[in-house]
Amino acid sequence: MDAPAQPWPPAVGAYAEERELFRLLQNMLEELLIHKPDDPIEFMINHLKQNNDDAPRICVLGPPASGKTTVAMWLCKRLDAIRISQETLLFKEILALTKEAKAYKERKQKIPNALWANLIQERLSNVDCIKQGWILEGFPENQEQAWLLQSSGIIPRHVVVLHAPDTVLIERNSGKRLDPFTEEVYHTTFDWPSDLLVQQRLVKPEDLSEQEVSKKLLEYHRNFPGVFRSYQKILKLINADQPSVDVLSQVLTYVQTQHRSAAPFTPRILFCGPPGSGKSLQAALISQKYGVVNICCGQLLKEAVADKTKLGELVKPYIDNGYPVPDNLVVKILAERLNALDCMTKGWVLSGFPRDIEQGEQLQKSHFIPNRVFFFNLPCESIMERLSQRRIDPITGERYHTTFRPAPTPEIHARLRQNPRDMEENIEKRVETYYRNIKELEDFYEDAFYVNADQDPHVVFEFIESCIIKPLPCKKLKSL
C-alpha cells in the first residue's frame, strides 16, 4: 500500500492515543509470536474477547524474610488482583499438576523448574487471573524459571525486588509470627498486632533455622543476577529495611507507573495560566528544544490581521477597538493553523487559548485534543511585580524590566514606554477574569499538570519537560 500523501488527521492520532491502540497491537503481536497459532485471526478474536490487557501483572521477589508476602497481600487488596505463591499453588489450589508437585515436597525433593512453570501457567490461565490480574510472589527464583515463564507467555509488567542486609533478614526470620486465620505476617519486634485476640492466635511458622536461612540467602544471591538480567528493563529494587508504610508506598508508586511506550507520539501541549506566569517563555523553550510548533493565540490573531486574510479582516475591528474576538472566529483561525502540515507532523504547543470551559469544549469539538495540559500557578503579588515593571523600547522593540532587566544605558531608559495593558488596574482586571473562569477549565482537563511558576524559569522548564517525556499514569490505578 502506498504511504498517504498527508499525515493522519488530528482526530485519528488522538483516538489512537486515548484507546492505546499501539499497545493493544503490541500485546497482540507478542501473543502471536509466543503461541504461533494455526489460525491467527481466530486466536486474536478470542484473545480480545477474553483477555484484560489493563489488569496488573506483577512479580514480587526478594530473599527470605524480606516481606514478599506482606507486600503481595497488600497489593492484592489495593488492586483486587489474585495472589499466587508456593503456598497457594500447593495447598489451596486444585490443579492438574498439584498432586505431582506435592509428591516432590513430601519426599523432600526440589520441585523441578519446569513443573513450577507449568503449575503457574495452569493457574494464571484461569478466568479470575485473566480478568483481575495477578501478583506472583517469590517467582521466578532463578533465570531458568524466568525463561520458562516467558516461553509460556507469562510476562510481568512490573517486577518488584525487595532487598535488605542479610543480618536484618536473619533477625526478621527469627521473630516472624503468622495469623492462621488471615495469613497476615507479624513480627515480635517490628510489627506486633495491637488486637489481643490476634496476639493470642499467632503461631510461629515452620520456618528455617538461622543456618538454613543463611544457606537460602546464599542461594538467592547466587541466582539473583540471572533474574535481574531477564527483567532489568521492568525491575525496581526497593529497600525493605525501612518502615513498612514507606516500602508499600514505594511499591504502589512503581506499579502505578507505565513504562515508556514505543508508540509514535506527536506532542499536543497546552499552557494555561494567568498573565505574567511565563507561558510564552516556556513555550519558546519547548519549541526550541523539541522542534514543536509554538502557537500563541494572541499573536496568531495579529498575524491573521497583518496578512489580510478573510478571517483576519473579520477579526480586525475587534482588535482595533480592544474588544474580545468571538470564540467561533478564534477557533476557525486556530483550526486553520493546527491543521497545517508542520503542526500535524511535528506537534504543537499552544498558549492563550482556551481561557474558559466554553472555549475548551469548542477546541475539543474541533478534534484538537491536547495530550499534555499545564496550569501555571503564580501568586498575585508576583504577577504584579512581573508585569507592572515591564517596559518596551519603541525603537528596537526590546523588552526590559525595571528590576530584573533594566535598560543598559540612560538613553535607552529615557525612551522606554509602558504598555497600557501593564498598568496595575488593567493587570488586576485580567487576573480577576482569569481566576473567575479557570476552575471549570481545570475540572475539564482533569489529567492536567500544575506548575509552580514562581521559581527560576529553567527549573520550571525541567519540570514541564519531565511531564512531557514520561508516560501518563494508568487511569485504572490512578484512582486508587
Steps between C-alpha positions, in 0.01 A plus 500: 500500500631844412571734788237774543595833347381679812542396866204364689250766610534618864186311604655167396815554706300609806274194470799263469668651808184504710418135420868397522474324163878469463529313831206280404667406170830444682334260747325316220828457310671365815224241543527392137878459517479302825212265413541480118136396439398331175214750462636840613175688431284268707767494773505879524120525501493268800784694663308827471186338636665339801808697601521815708822673392452765771506248785810511724773244434755535780781287643610563859844355562759512775703289745340315794335727762520807274122553520385351170182353649401825672555704185324249275192474726480878534522548123227241446267697728581831333481376141239224544744255343565129565800400712699200381772346721649162586247459782197585284614274215569198721244523777209719385460414134365187338705489183587212271868513600451568873519133599827451310655810661388396848663160449837670455433706813414193708817327385688818598625532146534823306206562268632528139494843341293374208233365738481836682465681167222265388319540834516880472388492136202280588396731785543823304290366214192501729246769433549684833869562428424605142234752602636628833873465444754326721774554757763227472682469834847349508511395133719471306779394734766458231570574137375163375161559663489847344568356155239227546239756604582724204482209255152425640389855432512607867661842480457739797466875448668585831755308704551619859815375675531557875847506651655541847827406675529129580534569874166683497332217308628233741373703797163548332465130430546407866224736614237420236151404615204396288127556545349166382161663435602793282850383398634842603866495598610681819826542689573490868713813481407703194131433436309365800117516470308722743197267509529259797300228321735512204800480735364186665446309178838581341718200432864463411520384138699196408786714381861416456766514768762775492744267321241399242401864444866585439519218247183625326639853491819374338295317237287811438807721448640245258180485291392864510738637228337267245151617598617862486628456142166350395290788638739795529285732283192453719666434837501730803722445804339618826673514838299282740699617804269793570150548646243284324289805411790644300567169327136458399479860379804456276368171364161650416661802333705271279218265393288805415769619261465419133821404327622719217301417189643451153179640352537796262441816701409837352508766775180702533579724797276760660622772737242678716583760760448859616673787320868521587533135602762423235293302248661667198853442625440132578326447166801653323741274694298186421475600134870570477609170656247259349407670174126519572307794355457788744154656470397802707131566442527878534796517262318272254204741485733795437673309222164422338417874503844596367478244219154634406344158480122466481481401864751773585271763349217377721724509810652843430214719634502315833876536547503866390227589752640285784205260509525122554501307173198263478587141584374362168743722306790412731431126462487529120836678487647249745361204306654633181841525666484171693400316182816620327751232403769610748260482796374155406849356450705681767231568761413831664505697823208741539465786748232768542207271412273365644430740786169351619309175476293610200817560300641167619188319381516674162864398460408141579205499259745609231697179580805684631551308823823573692687204645679714761336792682683726745350758737750761616450624857643834616412723800330830415790693657747335264274564201482869589876521549571332167257698286472846653873558462527387138612762250544502120754682286284652223796516263638146526195322643723355774334420834651605832406475868583768753610239756604182320628642170558876512594700190877485433542878438332820623403584139305177459348538848374850411304383196341189658119483499246293692232304321155610628423133564779498760348772717399371841126554460499314167711215640252457787210473252680241287597292802147518642358385165744209487422370849125542446506248215789271580337262754259352246781471245715313753213256558463460123867399461507256792835343403683834494831573671540798734813712477644722772596791275642708786852361465796506264384455137751218443359308798149545358621380160655184648173413673298556182748301296482203741119496478509501120753217478361261762184296430176607662390295805277202430143622552385178664771515768497877540158490664624282789 
